[in-house]
């Protein structure tokens, strides 16, 4: 994954491991409004929604945007 992202120098990107990238991916998918909890679960390869939602971190803008859904 690091090579695909162009992160060749291990000194610059040592703290970025696939585990930390999971948080970013899950949070962005949840904030995009295109992915629901079940879709995120399937995308991440988990058997439980609870496991997938541990990786989702929403910010204030995501909550504010979600309040407009269906209005």
PDB file with SEQRES, HELIX, SHEET and CRYST1 records, atoms N, CA, C and O in Angstrom:
SEQRES   1 A   71  UNK UNK UNK UNK UNK UNK UNK UNK UNK UNK UNK UNK UNK          
SEQRES   2 A   71  UNK UNK UNK UNK UNK UNK UNK UNK UNK UNK UNK UNK UNK          
SEQRES   3 A   71  UNK UNK UNK UNK UNK UNK UNK UNK UNK UNK UNK UNK UNK          
SEQRES   4 A   71  UNK UNK UNK UNK UNK UNK UNK UNK UNK UNK UNK UNK UNK          
SEQRES   5 A   71  UNK UNK UNK UNK UNK UNK UNK UNK UNK UNK UNK UNK UNK          
SEQRES   6 A   71  UNK UNK UNK UNK UNK UNK                                      
HELIX    1 AA1 UNK A   18  UNK A   31  1                                  14    
HELIX    2 AA2 UNK A   37  UNK A   44  1                                   8    
HELIX    3 AA3 UNK A   49  UNK A   53  1                                   5    
HELIX    4 AA4 UNK A   60  UNK A   67  1                                   8    
CRYST1    1.000    1.000    1.000  90.00  90.00  90.00 P 1           1          
ATOM      1  N   UNK A   1       0.824  -1.170   0.000  1.00  0.00           N  
ATOM      2  CA  UNK A   1       0.000   0.000   0.000  1.00  0.00           C  
ATOM      3  C   UNK A   1       0.884   1.255   0.000  1.00  0.00           C  
ATOM      4  O   UNK A   1       0.594   2.222  -0.704  1.00  0.00           O  
ATOM      5  N   UNK A   2       1.950   1.233   0.784  1.00  0.00           N  
ATOM      6  CA  UNK A   2       2.830   2.410   0.836  1.00  0.00           C  
ATOM      7  C   UNK A   2       3.453   2.693  -0.528  1.00  0.00           C  
ATOM      8  O   UNK A   2       3.569   3.852  -0.927  1.00  0.00           O  
ATOM      9  N   UNK A   3       3.849   1.660  -1.235  1.00  0.00           N  
ATOM     10  CA  UNK A   3       4.441   1.828  -2.558  1.00  0.00           C  
ATOM     11  C   UNK A   3       3.415   2.412  -3.519  1.00  0.00           C  
ATOM     12  O   UNK A   3       3.734   3.302  -4.308  1.00  0.00           O  
ATOM     13  N   UNK A   4       2.174   1.908  -3.454  1.00  0.00           N  
ATOM     14  CA  UNK A   4       1.111   2.407  -4.328  1.00  0.00           C  
ATOM     15  C   UNK A   4       0.826   3.891  -4.077  1.00  0.00           C  
ATOM     16  O   UNK A   4       0.443   4.620  -4.992  1.00  0.00           O  
ATOM     17  N   UNK A   5       1.017   4.326  -2.834  1.00  0.00           N  
ATOM     18  CA  UNK A   5       0.810   5.735  -2.491  1.00  0.00           C  
ATOM     19  C   UNK A   5       2.040   6.596  -2.790  1.00  0.00           C  
ATOM     20  O   UNK A   5       1.998   7.820  -2.666  1.00  0.00           O  
ATOM     21  N   UNK A   6       3.131   5.941  -3.184  1.00  0.00           N  
ATOM     22  CA  UNK A   6       4.349   6.676  -3.493  1.00  0.00           C  
ATOM     23  C   UNK A   6       5.188   6.997  -2.269  1.00  0.00           C  
ATOM     24  O   UNK A   6       6.045   7.880  -2.309  1.00  0.00           O  
ATOM     25  N   UNK A   7       4.944   6.288  -1.193  1.00  0.00           N  
ATOM     26  CA  UNK A   7       5.674   6.522   0.052  1.00  0.00           C  
ATOM     27  C   UNK A   7       6.912   5.634   0.086  1.00  0.00           C  
ATOM     28  O   UNK A   7       6.935   4.613   0.772  1.00  0.00           O  
ATOM     29  N   UNK A   8       7.925   6.028  -0.651  1.00  0.00           N  
ATOM     30  CA  UNK A   8       9.115   5.202  -0.816  1.00  0.00           C  
ATOM     31  C   UNK A   8      10.093   5.341   0.356  1.00  0.00           C  
ATOM     32  O   UNK A   8      10.671   4.349   0.799  1.00  0.00           O  
ATOM     33  N   UNK A   9      10.278   6.559   0.856  1.00  0.00           N  
ATOM     34  CA  UNK A   9      11.256   6.806   1.915  1.00  0.00           C  
ATOM     35  C   UNK A   9      10.691   6.381   3.274  1.00  0.00           C  
ATOM     36  O   UNK A   9       9.796   7.047   3.793  1.00  0.00           O  
ATOM     37  N   UNK A  10      11.189   5.300   3.856  1.00  0.00           N  
ATOM     38  CA  UNK A  10      10.636   4.806   5.123  1.00  0.00           C  
ATOM     39  C   UNK A  10      10.835   5.773   6.287  1.00  0.00           C  
ATOM     40  O   UNK A  10      10.081   5.719   7.258  1.00  0.00           O  
ATOM     41  N   UNK A  11      11.827   6.653   6.215  1.00  0.00           N  
ATOM     42  CA  UNK A  11      12.053   7.617   7.294  1.00  0.00           C  
ATOM     43  C   UNK A  11      10.910   8.638   7.366  1.00  0.00           C  
ATOM     44  O   UNK A  11      10.513   9.056   8.454  1.00  0.00           O  
ATOM     45  N   UNK A  12      10.393   9.027   6.222  1.00  0.00           N  
ATOM     46  CA  UNK A  12       9.331  10.036   6.191  1.00  0.00           C  
ATOM     47  C   UNK A  12       7.966   9.465   6.556  1.00  0.00           C  
ATOM     48  O   UNK A  12       7.129  10.174   7.115  1.00  0.00           O  
ATOM     49  N   UNK A  13       7.739   8.213   6.252  1.00  0.00           N  
ATOM     50  CA  UNK A  13       6.407   7.635   6.407  1.00  0.00           C  
ATOM     51  C   UNK A  13       6.381   6.444   7.355  1.00  0.00           C  
ATOM     52  O   UNK A  13       5.499   5.592   7.242  1.00  0.00           O  
ATOM     53  N   UNK A  14       7.315   6.367   8.273  1.00  0.00           N  
ATOM     54  CA  UNK A  14       7.403   5.218   9.175  1.00  0.00           C  
ATOM     55  C   UNK A  14       6.169   5.069  10.050  1.00  0.00           C  
ATOM     56  O   UNK A  14       5.764   3.948  10.358  1.00  0.00           O  
ATOM     57  N   UNK A  15       5.558   6.191  10.458  1.00  0.00           N  
ATOM     58  CA  UNK A  15       4.423   6.107  11.372  1.00  0.00           C  
ATOM     59  C   UNK A  15       3.117   5.755  10.667  1.00  0.00           C  
ATOM     60  O   UNK A  15       2.122   5.459  11.328  1.00  0.00           O  
ATOM     61  N   UNK A  16       3.107   5.783   9.339  1.00  0.00           N  
ATOM     62  CA  UNK A  16       1.907   5.437   8.596  1.00  0.00           C  
ATOM     63  C   UNK A  16       1.925   3.952   8.254  1.00  0.00           C  
ATOM     64  O   UNK A  16       2.696   3.499   7.409  1.00  0.00           O  
ATOM     65  N   UNK A  17       1.085   3.234   8.911  1.00  0.00           N  
ATOM     66  CA  UNK A  17       0.976   1.799   8.672  1.00  0.00           C  
ATOM     67  C   UNK A  17      -0.454   1.516   8.217  1.00  0.00           C  
ATOM     68  O   UNK A  17      -1.338   2.344   8.439  1.00  0.00           O  
ATOM     69  N   UNK A  18      -0.702   0.367   7.587  1.00  0.00           N  
ATOM     70  CA  UNK A  18      -2.061   0.079   7.117  1.00  0.00           C  
ATOM     71  C   UNK A  18      -3.133   0.241   8.192  1.00  0.00           C  
ATOM     72  O   UNK A  18      -4.255   0.645   7.887  1.00  0.00           O  
ATOM     73  N   UNK A  19      -2.804  -0.068   9.438  1.00  0.00           N  
ATOM     74  CA  UNK A  19      -3.774   0.071  10.524  1.00  0.00           C  
ATOM     75  C   UNK A  19      -4.257   1.517  10.653  1.00  0.00           C  
ATOM     76  O   UNK A  19      -5.458   1.754  10.778  1.00  0.00           O  
ATOM     77  N   UNK A  20      -3.353   2.470  10.624  1.00  0.00           N  
ATOM     78  CA  UNK A  20      -3.757   3.871  10.763  1.00  0.00           C  
ATOM     79  C   UNK A  20      -4.506   4.359   9.532  1.00  0.00           C  
ATOM     80  O   UNK A  20      -5.374   5.224   9.644  1.00  0.00           O  
ATOM     81  N   UNK A  21      -4.189   3.827   8.374  1.00  0.00           N  
ATOM     82  CA  UNK A  21      -4.899   4.213   7.164  1.00  0.00           C  
ATOM     83  C   UNK A  21      -6.340   3.722   7.170  1.00  0.00           C  
ATOM     84  O   UNK A  21      -7.204   4.327   6.534  1.00  0.00           O  
ATOM     85  N   UNK A  22      -6.607   2.633   7.881  1.00  0.00           N  
ATOM     86  CA  UNK A  22      -7.972   2.127   7.986  1.00  0.00           C  
ATOM     87  C   UNK A  22      -8.900   3.170   8.613  1.00  0.00           C  
ATOM     88  O   UNK A  22     -10.050   3.314   8.199  1.00  0.00           O  
ATOM     89  N   UNK A  23      -8.397   3.891   9.605  1.00  0.00           N  
ATOM     90  CA  UNK A  23      -9.200   4.933  10.243  1.00  0.00           C  
ATOM     91  C   UNK A  23      -9.568   6.027   9.243  1.00  0.00           C  
ATOM     92  O   UNK A  23     -10.710   6.484   9.198  1.00  0.00           O  
ATOM     93  N   UNK A  24      -8.596   6.435   8.451  1.00  0.00           N  
ATOM     94  CA  UNK A  24      -8.837   7.480   7.457  1.00  0.00           C  
ATOM     95  C   UNK A  24      -9.845   7.021   6.417  1.00  0.00           C  
ATOM     96  O   UNK A  24     -10.783   7.750   6.092  1.00  0.00           O  
ATOM     97  N   UNK A  25      -9.659   5.824   5.897  1.00  0.00           N  
ATOM     98  CA  UNK A  25     -10.556   5.308   4.862  1.00  0.00           C  
ATOM     99  C   UNK A  25     -11.973   5.159   5.412  1.00  0.00           C  
ATOM    100  O   UNK A  25     -12.927   5.601   4.772  1.00  0.00           O  
ATOM    101  N   UNK A  26     -12.124   4.555   6.566  1.00  0.00           N  
ATOM    102  CA  UNK A  26     -13.458   4.348   7.141  1.00  0.00           C  
ATOM    103  C   UNK A  26     -14.145   5.677   7.423  1.00  0.00           C  
ATOM    104  O   UNK A  26     -15.340   5.822   7.168  1.00  0.00           O  
ATOM    105  N   UNK A  27     -13.411   6.638   7.939  1.00  0.00           N  
ATOM    106  CA  UNK A  27     -13.997   7.940   8.247  1.00  0.00           C  
ATOM    107  C   UNK A  27     -14.418   8.678   6.990  1.00  0.00           C  
ATOM    108  O   UNK A  27     -15.481   9.298   6.960  1.00  0.00           O  
ATOM    109  N   UNK A  28     -13.604   8.618   5.963  1.00  0.00           N  
ATOM    110  CA  UNK A  28     -13.957   9.301   4.710  1.00  0.00           C  
ATOM    111  C   UNK A  28     -15.141   8.634   4.012  1.00  0.00           C  
ATOM    112  O   UNK A  28     -15.983   9.314   3.426  1.00  0.00           O  
ATOM    113  N   UNK A  29     -15.205   7.319   4.074  1.00  0.00           N  
ATOM    114  CA  UNK A  29     -16.347   6.633   3.480  1.00  0.00           C  
ATOM    115  C   UNK A  29     -17.632   7.000   4.223  1.00  0.00           C  
ATOM    116  O   UNK A  29     -18.667   7.233   3.599  1.00  0.00           O  
ATOM    117  N   UNK A  30     -17.565   7.051   5.538  1.00  0.00           N  
ATOM    118  CA  UNK A  30     -18.748   7.393   6.331  1.00  0.00           C  
ATOM    119  C   UNK A  30     -19.178   8.831   6.083  1.00  0.00           C  
ATOM    120  O   UNK A  30     -20.371   9.131   6.073  1.00  0.00           O  
ATOM    121  N   UNK A  31     -18.219   9.712   5.885  1.00  0.00           N  
ATOM    122  CA  UNK A  31     -18.529  11.119   5.658  1.00  0.00           C  
ATOM    123  C   UNK A  31     -18.980  11.431   4.240  1.00  0.00           C  
ATOM    124  O   UNK A  31     -19.451  12.536   3.974  1.00  0.00           O  
ATOM    125  N   UNK A  32     -18.846  10.482   3.331  1.00  0.00           N  
ATOM    126  CA  UNK A  32     -19.172  10.753   1.929  1.00  0.00           C  
ATOM    127  C   UNK A  32     -20.662  10.638   1.616  1.00  0.00           C  
ATOM    128  O   UNK A  32     -21.087  11.022   0.526  1.00  0.00           O  
ATOM    129  N   UNK A  33     -21.460  10.122   2.541  1.00  0.00           N  
ATOM    130  CA  UNK A  33     -22.897   9.903   2.369  1.00  0.00           C  
ATOM    131  C   UNK A  33     -23.212   8.817   1.360  1.00  0.00           C  
ATOM    132  O   UNK A  33     -24.381   8.472   1.191  1.00  0.00           O  
ATOM    133  N   UNK A  34     -22.230   8.271   0.691  1.00  0.00           N  
ATOM    134  CA  UNK A  34     -22.466   7.224  -0.303  1.00  0.00           C  
ATOM    135  C   UNK A  34     -22.349   5.836   0.317  1.00  0.00           C  
ATOM    136  O   UNK A  34     -22.813   4.854  -0.264  1.00  0.00           O  
ATOM    137  N   UNK A  35     -21.736   5.750   1.484  1.00  0.00           N  
ATOM    138  CA  UNK A  35     -21.508   4.467   2.132  1.00  0.00           C  
ATOM    139  C   UNK A  35     -22.229   4.431   3.469  1.00  0.00           C  
ATOM    140  O   UNK A  35     -22.040   5.303   4.318  1.00  0.00           O  
ATOM    141  N   UNK A  36     -23.053   3.415   3.643  1.00  0.00           N  
ATOM    142  CA  UNK A  36     -23.693   3.171   4.922  1.00  0.00           C  
ATOM    143  C   UNK A  36     -22.830   2.236   5.750  1.00  0.00           C  
ATOM    144  O   UNK A  36     -21.780   1.787   5.290  1.00  0.00           O  
ATOM    145  N   UNK A  37     -23.263   1.943   6.962  1.00  0.00           N  
ATOM    146  CA  UNK A  37     -22.488   1.093   7.868  1.00  0.00           C  
ATOM    147  C   UNK A  37     -22.253  -0.298   7.289  1.00  0.00           C  
ATOM    148  O   UNK A  37     -21.155  -0.840   7.409  1.00  0.00           O  
ATOM    149  N   UNK A  38     -23.272  -0.879   6.662  1.00  0.00           N  
ATOM    150  CA  UNK A  38     -23.107  -2.221   6.092  1.00  0.00           C  
ATOM    151  C   UNK A  38     -22.128  -2.217   4.917  1.00  0.00           C  
ATOM    152  O   UNK A  38     -21.357  -3.161   4.745  1.00  0.00           O  
ATOM    153  N   UNK A  39     -22.160  -1.167   4.118  1.00  0.00           N  
ATOM    154  CA  UNK A  39     -21.236  -1.088   2.983  1.00  0.00           C  
ATOM    155  C   UNK A  39     -19.798  -0.915   3.464  1.00  0.00           C  
ATOM    156  O   UNK A  39     -18.877  -1.498   2.891  1.00  0.00           O  
ATOM    157  N   UNK A  40     -19.604  -0.122   4.504  1.00  0.00           N  
ATOM    158  CA  UNK A  40     -18.263   0.061   5.065  1.00  0.00           C  
ATOM    159  C   UNK A  40     -17.764  -1.268   5.625  1.00  0.00           C  
ATOM    160  O   UNK A  40     -16.603  -1.632   5.435  1.00  0.00           O  
ATOM    161  N   UNK A  41     -18.642  -1.985   6.312  1.00  0.00           N  
ATOM    162  CA  UNK A  41     -18.288  -3.282   6.878  1.00  0.00           C  
ATOM    163  C   UNK A  41     -17.820  -4.241   5.773  1.00  0.00           C  
ATOM    164  O   UNK A  41     -16.787  -4.894   5.917  1.00  0.00           O  
ATOM    165  N   UNK A  42     -18.567  -4.323   4.691  1.00  0.00           N  
ATOM    166  CA  UNK A  42     -18.195  -5.208   3.586  1.00  0.00           C  
ATOM    167  C   UNK A  42     -16.904  -4.756   2.925  1.00  0.00           C  
ATOM    168  O   UNK A  42     -16.046  -5.579   2.606  1.00  0.00           O  
ATOM    169  N   UNK A  43     -16.761  -3.447   2.719  1.00  0.00           N  
ATOM    170  CA  UNK A  43     -15.565  -2.908   2.076  1.00  0.00           C  
ATOM    171  C   UNK A  43     -14.314  -3.231   2.888  1.00  0.00           C  
ATOM    172  O   UNK A  43     -13.273  -3.575   2.329  1.00  0.00           O  
ATOM    173  N   UNK A  44     -14.426  -3.117   4.211  1.00  0.00           N  
ATOM    174  CA  UNK A  44     -13.269  -3.347   5.076  1.00  0.00           C  
ATOM    175  C   UNK A  44     -13.040  -4.824   5.383  1.00  0.00           C  
ATOM    176  O   UNK A  44     -12.013  -5.188   5.956  1.00  0.00           O  
ATOM    177  N   UNK A  45     -14.004  -5.684   5.000  1.00  0.00           N  
ATOM    178  CA  UNK A  45     -13.831  -7.113   5.194  1.00  0.00           C  
ATOM    179  C   UNK A  45     -14.131  -7.598   6.600  1.00  0.00           C  
ATOM    180  O   UNK A  45     -13.634  -8.645   7.015  1.00  0.00           O  
ATOM    181  N   UNK A  46     -14.937  -6.851   7.335  1.00  0.00           N  
ATOM    182  CA  UNK A  46     -15.291  -7.255   8.690  1.00  0.00           C  
ATOM    183  C   UNK A  46     -16.585  -8.057   8.697  1.00  0.00           C  
ATOM    184  O   UNK A  46     -17.400  -7.954   7.780  1.00  0.00           O  
ATOM    185  N   UNK A  47     -16.761  -8.852   9.737  1.00  0.00           N  
ATOM    186  CA  UNK A  47     -17.981  -9.636   9.897  1.00  0.00           C  
ATOM    187  C   UNK A  47     -18.979  -8.921  10.806  1.00  0.00           C  
ATOM    188  O   UNK A  47     -20.147  -9.304  10.874  1.00  0.00           O  
ATOM    189  N   UNK A  48     -18.522  -7.892  11.496  1.00  0.00           N  
ATOM    190  CA  UNK A  48     -19.373  -7.180  12.440  1.00  0.00           C  
ATOM    191  C   UNK A  48     -19.318  -5.674  12.169  1.00  0.00           C  
ATOM    192  O   UNK A  48     -18.251  -5.113  11.918  1.00  0.00           O  
ATOM    193  N   UNK A  49     -20.473  -5.042  12.225  1.00  0.00           N  
ATOM    194  CA  UNK A  49     -20.526  -3.582  12.059  1.00  0.00           C  
ATOM    195  C   UNK A  49     -19.773  -2.901  13.187  1.00  0.00           C  
ATOM    196  O   UNK A  49     -19.133  -1.870  12.977  1.00  0.00           O  
ATOM    197  N   UNK A  50     -19.845  -3.470  14.379  1.00  0.00           N  
ATOM    198  CA  UNK A  50     -19.158  -2.878  15.535  1.00  0.00           C  
ATOM    199  C   UNK A  50     -17.659  -2.743  15.275  1.00  0.00           C  
ATOM    200  O   UNK A  50     -17.045  -1.740  15.638  1.00  0.00           O  
ATOM    201  N   UNK A  51     -17.086  -3.748  14.652  1.00  0.00           N  
ATOM    202  CA  UNK A  51     -15.654  -3.699  14.344  1.00  0.00           C  
ATOM    203  C   UNK A  51     -15.355  -2.565  13.373  1.00  0.00           C  
ATOM    204  O   UNK A  51     -14.406  -1.807  13.570  1.00  0.00           O  
ATOM    205  N   UNK A  52     -16.153  -2.450  12.340  1.00  0.00           N  
ATOM    206  CA  UNK A  52     -15.929  -1.406  11.334  1.00  0.00           C  
ATOM    207  C   UNK A  52     -16.110  -0.020  11.928  1.00  0.00           C  
ATOM    208  O   UNK A  52     -15.340   0.894  11.630  1.00  0.00           O  
ATOM    209  N   UNK A  53     -17.125   0.140  12.770  1.00  0.00           N  
ATOM    210  CA  UNK A  53     -17.408   1.469  13.320  1.00  0.00           C  
ATOM    211  C   UNK A  53     -16.349   1.945  14.311  1.00  0.00           C  
ATOM    212  O   UNK A  53     -16.282   3.134  14.622  1.00  0.00           O  
ATOM    213  N   UNK A  54     -15.522   1.028  14.805  1.00  0.00           N  
ATOM    214  CA  UNK A  54     -14.398   1.435  15.669  1.00  0.00           C  
ATOM    215  C   UNK A  54     -13.396   2.283  14.890  1.00  0.00           C  
ATOM    216  O   UNK A  54     -12.650   3.071  15.471  1.00  0.00           O  
ATOM    217  N   UNK A  55     -13.388   2.114  13.578  1.00  0.00           N  
ATOM    218  CA  UNK A  55     -12.451   2.848  12.735  1.00  0.00           C  
ATOM    219  C   UNK A  55     -13.006   4.185  12.254  1.00  0.00           C  
ATOM    220  O   UNK A  55     -12.258   5.011  11.730  1.00  0.00           O  
ATOM    221  N   UNK A  56     -14.292   4.404  12.424  1.00  0.00           N  
ATOM    222  CA  UNK A  56     -14.927   5.635  11.927  1.00  0.00           C  
ATOM    223  C   UNK A  56     -14.807   6.729  12.969  1.00  0.00           C  
ATOM    224  O   UNK A  56     -15.194   6.556  14.125  1.00  0.00           O  
ATOM    225  N   UNK A  57     -14.262   7.863  12.541  1.00  0.00           N  
ATOM    226  CA  UNK A  57     -14.143   9.040  13.400  1.00  0.00           C  
ATOM    227  C   UNK A  57     -14.736  10.214  12.633  1.00  0.00           C  
ATOM    228  O   UNK A  57     -14.163  10.681  11.649  1.00  0.00           O  
ATOM    229  N   UNK A  58     -15.872  10.678  13.089  1.00  0.00           N  
ATOM    230  CA  UNK A  58     -16.529  11.798  12.417  1.00  0.00           C  
ATOM    231  C   UNK A  58     -16.116  13.106  13.065  1.00  0.00           C  
ATOM    232  O   UNK A  58     -15.850  13.169  14.265  1.00  0.00           O  
ATOM    233  N   UNK A  59     -16.067  14.146  12.249  1.00  0.00           N  
ATOM    234  CA  UNK A  59     -15.758  15.463  12.785  1.00  0.00           C  
ATOM    235  C   UNK A  59     -17.022  16.324  12.777  1.00  0.00           C  
ATOM    236  O   UNK A  59     -18.081  15.858  12.356  1.00  0.00           O  
ATOM    237  N   UNK A  60     -16.925  17.541  13.224  1.00  0.00           N  
ATOM    238  CA  UNK A  60     -18.080  18.426  13.355  1.00  0.00           C  
ATOM    239  C   UNK A  60     -18.770  18.640  12.012  1.00  0.00           C  
ATOM    240  O   UNK A  60     -19.999  18.667  11.956  1.00  0.00           O  
ATOM    241  N   UNK A  61     -18.013  18.793  10.932  1.00  0.00           N  
ATOM    242  CA  UNK A  61     -18.598  19.016   9.615  1.00  0.00           C  
ATOM    243  C   UNK A  61     -19.434  17.820   9.175  1.00  0.00           C  
ATOM    244  O   UNK A  61     -20.495  17.990   8.573  1.00  0.00           O  
ATOM    245  N   UNK A  62     -18.957  16.599   9.475  1.00  0.00           N  
ATOM    246  CA  UNK A  62     -19.713  15.401   9.116  1.00  0.00           C  
ATOM    247  C   UNK A  62     -21.048  15.368   9.841  1.00  0.00           C  
ATOM    248  O   UNK A  62     -22.073  15.026   9.252  1.00  0.00           O  
ATOM    249  N   UNK A  63     -21.036  15.721  11.112  1.00  0.00           N  
ATOM    250  CA  UNK A  63     -22.276  15.729  11.887  1.00  0.00           C  
ATOM    251  C   UNK A  63     -23.218  16.822  11.392  1.00  0.00           C  
ATOM    252  O   UNK A  63     -24.430  16.623  11.319  1.00  0.00           O  
ATOM    253  N   UNK A  64     -22.654  17.966  11.056  1.00  0.00           N  
ATOM    254  CA  UNK A  64     -23.453  19.079  10.555  1.00  0.00           C  
ATOM    255  C   UNK A  64     -24.073  18.713   9.196  1.00  0.00           C  
ATOM    256  O   UNK A  64     -25.248  18.988   8.955  1.00  0.00           O  
ATOM    257  N   UNK A  65     -23.281  18.095   8.316  1.00  0.00           N  
ATOM    258  CA  UNK A  65     -23.777  17.667   7.006  1.00  0.00           C  
ATOM    259  C   UNK A  65     -24.872  16.624   7.156  1.00  0.00           C  
ATOM    260  O   UNK A  65     -25.857  16.650   6.419  1.00  0.00           O  
ATOM    261  N   UNK A  66     -24.712  15.708   8.102  1.00  0.00           N  
ATOM    262  CA  UNK A  66     -25.705  14.668   8.316  1.00  0.00           C  
ATOM    263  C   UNK A  66     -27.015  15.203   8.814  1.00  0.00           C  
ATOM    264  O   UNK A  66     -28.056  14.583   8.595  1.00  0.00           O  
ATOM    265  N   UNK A  67     -26.997  16.337   9.480  1.00  0.00           N  
ATOM    266  CA  UNK A  67     -28.224  16.937   9.992  1.00  0.00           C  
ATOM    267  C   UNK A  67     -29.096  17.462   8.851  1.00  0.00           C  
ATOM    268  O   UNK A  67     -30.303  17.630   9.027  1.00  0.00           O  
ATOM    269  N   UNK A  68     -28.494  17.725   7.671  1.00  0.00           N  
ATOM    270  CA  UNK A  68     -29.226  18.239   6.523  1.00  0.00           C  
ATOM    271  C   UNK A  68     -29.859  17.136   5.676  1.00  0.00           C  
ATOM    272  O   UNK A  68     -30.629  17.431   4.761  1.00  0.00           O  
ATOM    273  N   UNK A  69     -29.553  15.893   5.960  1.00  0.00           N  
ATOM    274  CA  UNK A  69     -30.068  14.793   5.148  1.00  0.00           C  
ATOM    275  C   UNK A  69     -31.575  14.713   5.310  1.00  0.00           C  
ATOM    276  O   UNK A  69     -32.092  14.679   6.427  1.00  0.00           O  
ATOM    277  N   UNK A  70     -32.274  14.683   4.184  1.00  0.00           N  
ATOM    278  CA  UNK A  70     -33.729  14.550   4.200  1.00  0.00           C  
ATOM    279  C   UNK A  70     -34.486  15.829   4.454  1.00  0.00           C  
ATOM    280  O   UNK A  70     -35.702  15.805   4.644  1.00  0.00           O  
ATOM    281  N   UNK A  71     -33.780  16.956   4.461  1.00  0.00           N  
ATOM    282  CA  UNK A  71     -34.447  18.237   4.714  1.00  0.00           C  
ATOM    283  C   UNK A  71     -34.842  18.878   3.413  1.00  0.00           C  
ATOM    284  O   UNK A  71     -35.417  19.966   3.411  1.00  0.00           O  
TER     285      UNK A  71                                                      
END                                                                             
